[in-house]
Amino acid sequence: MDIYKGKVAVVTGASSGIGRELARLLAGHGARLALSDVNMEGLAETARLCGNAEAKCYRLDVASREQVFAHADDVKRDFGTAHFLFNNAGVTLCAQINEATIEEIEWQLQINLWGVIYGTKAFLPMMLAQREGHIVNLSSVFGLVGGKAQGAYNMTKFAVRGLTECLWRELEGTGVKAVNVHPGGIKTNIGAKGRWGRNVSAATRQEIEPLLEKTLVTPPEVCANDILVGVARGRKRILTGYGSGMISFLSRLMPVGHVWVQKKALGF
């Protein structure tokens, strides 16, 4: 995939999971890497796994507008520009809407949605100026259908999908492309380290915890490879991971009735 060779790839949330695997695979394709996360220890390990690739690590909280725009300036200073932006950093809140506090919902939206907005706004100008670039936004299968006890997460991922589909239209003829990624059940730390709402009932926990164990099964390296192959092939929407293809199909075939079929076929 020579599309990545010698190009500057910015990967947020690169200390583990999909972000780490994106970095590792991009390194193998000869990309120059700007890797960021709040977890600098994990980020250093990611850089080590990238071998001899040119890689620079940055501490970044994507929920901070100031930090994200400063990060874009730092990448431009260190690498000259950016060709690929992987808006990957994300968290999850497990709580039903009536259980979640406003503060918890705000926390979720600030990272998963505003982080993507900030990243897009910070890096898009340099891509437009050079008439070349890819903005790759990680939505979710929960940006296609709603998931129980994932209301705040659903909000962010549907919004990321809407933002990216808007960019499909707005970027026509500019040389810059936008890509929506809808991972299904990927075995990353987002499930193990997801935040449970402080008011979550025991019944909600008993129902959701086994589902996480059952559905978060696809290795992150498989997801990362699917993303890079999809981007290289010019796809605007990439489905990857457990249940993603079926959920996408059902959401279009049965906009309302998919819930029953999805529960029977996939268990959630």
Disulfide bonds with the S-S distance in Angstrom:
none
